[in-house]
Amino acid sequence: MHAVAVVPASYDSQRFPGKVLADIGGEPLIRWVYERAARARRVDRAYVATDSDRVVAACRAFTDNVWLSRASHASGTDRVAEIAREVQAEIFVNVQTDEPMMDPDLVDALIDLMDTEGVDFASAVAPIKEMGDFLDPNVVKVVCDARGDALYFSRAPIPWPRGTPLAPDAPWPGGLRAYKHIGIYAYRRDALLDLAELPRCEAEVAESLEQLRVLDRGWKMRILEWDYEGIGVDTESDLERLRSYVKQHLAK
């Protein structure tokens, strides 16, 4: 297989326990994420990787591609690597459960990017348009170099517009270009397995951002800019906002 999508789904996530089974329009959140990942044209197979029998049981209602992984994994990347050790594919795409509105076209575009020579890791960003998002620690910010490789990811507002007073209700500063991370990664298989052998780095632990392990090693992560307006689910208020949106626009 060329490309496999994996949705890591830890039931007892630190920030929002039980989120993966939260009801959205009559279906668990994990189904929304899985079906959008599986819908990508360039994905040969999609899996859910979970540490919970409850999540396995819920997923059996819509797919047999459920992998009961070890509970000890520190991140979704490590959970995807467990599958990569057993499944032969060139590229693995990690679609995070934070993104129930994931665009299948974005999954395809990231796989296209991975076909570029020399790209072992890739992810995606969207422009930040509101100051509230820029200051929100649940919205991960990214700064890239001129080539399009990530320089750093942070929950802090970066790049900081020095000399500009910032507040959640402030207008967007003229000339500021800032980007938020979209919860998706792509890895070349050998690079993913090498990454999973490394211990968590200090910045990864401090920010609780698994992608910083790549940068800490001095490796490159190519970033794809995408006009993405999905509602990421990190908090209960995000979940309620998504439920309201689905009820109005996307009810199954």
Residue pairs with C-beta under 8 A, 6 or more apart in sequence:
1 44
1 45
1 87
1 88
1 89
1 90
2 42
2 44
2 89
2 90
2 91
2 111
3 42
3 43
3 44
3 89
3 90
3 91
3 92
3 93
3 111
3 114
4 43
4 44
4 45
4 46
4 47
4 83
4 87
4 89
4 91
4 92
4 93
5 37
5 38
5 40
5 43
5 45
5 46
5 47
5 92
5 93
5 95
5 107
6 46
6 47
6 48
6 49
6 67
6 79
6 80
6 83
6 92
6 93
6 94
6 95
7 30
7 33
7 34
7 37
7 46
7 47
7 48
7 49
7 94
7 95
7 96
7 97
8 49
8 50
8 73
8 75
8 76
8 77
8 79
8 80
8 94
8 96
8 97
9 20
9 30
9 48
9 49
9 50
9 52
9 55
9 97
10 20
10 50
10 51
10 52
10 73
10 76
10 79
11 17
11 18
11 20
11 21
11 50
11 51
11 52
11 54
11 55
12 18
12 51
12 52
13 19
13 20
14 208
15 234
15 235
16 233
16 234
16 235
16 236
19 29
19 97
19 233
19 239
20 28
20 29
20 30
20 50
20 52
20 55
20 97
21 28
21 29
21 30
21 54
21 55
21 58
22 28
22 29
22 233
22 239
23 29
23 243
24 32
24 100
24 239
24 242
24 243
24 246
25 243
25 246
25 247
25 250
25 251
25 252
26 251
26 252
27 252
28 58
29 97
29 100
29 233
29 239
30 48
30 55
30 58
30 59
30 97
31 58
31 59
31 61
31 62
32 100
32 101
33 95
33 96
33 97
33 99
33 100
33 102
34 46
34 48
34 59
34 62
34 63
35 62
36 95
36 100
36 101
36 102
36 103
36 104
36 107
37 43
37 46
37 93
37 95
37 102
37 104
37 107
38 46
38 63
39 104
40 93
40 104
40 105
40 107
40 108
40 111
41 104
41 108
42 107
42 108
42 111
42 112
43 93
43 107
43 108
43 111
44 89
45 65
45 87
45 89
46 63
46 65
47 65
47 66
47 67
47 83
47 87
48 55
48 59
48 63
48 65
48 66
48 67
49 67
49 69
49 79
49 80
49 82
49 83
50 56
50 59
50 66
50 67
50 68
50 69
51 68
51 69
51 70
51 71
51 73
51 79
53 68
55 66
56 66
56 68
59 66
60 66
67 82
67 83
69 79
69 82
69 83
70 82
73 79
73 82
74 200
74 210
75 200
75 204
75 210
76 94
76 96
76 210
77 94
77 185
77 187
77 192
77 195
77 196
77 210
77 211
77 213
78 196
78 210
80 92
80 94
80 187
80 192
81 192
81 193
81 195
81 196
83 92
84 92
84 187
84 189
84 192
84 193
84 196
85 193
88 189
89 189
90 188
90 189
91 111
91 114
91 186
91 187
91 188
91 189
92 186
92 187
92 189
92 192
93 107
93 110
93 111
93 184
93 185
93 186
93 187
94 184
94 185
94 186
94 187
95 102
95 107
95 183
95 184
96 183
96 184
97 183
97 233
98 183
98 232
98 233
98 234
99 182
99 183
99 184
99 230
99 232
99 233
100 230
100 231
100 233
100 242
101 230
101 231
101 242
102 183
102 184
102 230
103 226
103 228
103 230
106 124
106 182
106 184
106 224
106 226
106 228
107 184
109 124
109 224
109 226
110 122
110 123
110 124
110 184
110 186
110 224
111 186
113 119
113 122
113 186
113 222
113 224
114 122
114 186
114 188
116 222
119 188
119 220
119 222
120 187
120 188
120 191
120 219
120 220
121 185
121 186
121 187
121 188
121 191
121 195
121 214
121 219
121 220
121 221
121 222
122 185
122 186
122 187
122 221
122 222
122 223
122 224
123 150
123 181
123 182
123 184
123 185
123 186
123 211
123 221
123 222
123 223
123 224
124 181
124 182
124 184
124 223
124 224
124 225
124 226
124 228
125 142
125 144
125 179
125 180
125 181
125 182
125 223
125 224
125 225
125 226
126 179
126 180
126 182
126 225
126 226
126 227
126 228
126 229
127 177
127 178
127 179
127 180
127 225
127 227
128 134
128 139
128 141
128 178
128 179
128 180
129 172
130 172
131 166
131 167
131 168
131 169
131 170
131 171
131 172
132 168
132 169
133 139
133 180
134 141
134 157
134 166
134 178
135 157
135 166
135 167
135 168
137 155
137 156
138 155
138 232
138 234
138 235
138 238
139 155
139 180
139 232
140 153
140 154
140 155
140 180
140 181
140 209
141 153
141 154
141 155
141 156
141 157
141 158
141 178
141 179
141 180
141 181
142 150
142 152
142 153
142 158
142 179
142 180
142 181
142 223
143 150
143 151
143 152
143 158
143 159
143 179
144 150
144 151
144 179
144 223
145 151
148 222
148 223
148 224
149 220
149 221
149 222
149 223
150 211
150 215
150 220
150 221
150 222
150 223
151 215
152 158
152 212
152 215
153 181
153 207
153 209
153 211
153 212
153 215
154 207
154 209
155 207
155 208
155 209
157 166
157 178
158 178
159 176
159 178
161 173
161 176
164 173
164 176
166 173
179 223
179 225
181 211
182 226
182 228
182 230
182 232
183 232
185 211
187 195
191 219
195 213
195 214
195 217
195 219
198 213
198 217
200 213
201 212
201 213
201 216
201 217
202 216
203 209
203 212
203 215
203 216
204 210
204 212
204 213
204 216
211 221
214 220
214 221
215 221
231 238
231 241
231 242
231 245
232 238
233 239
233 242
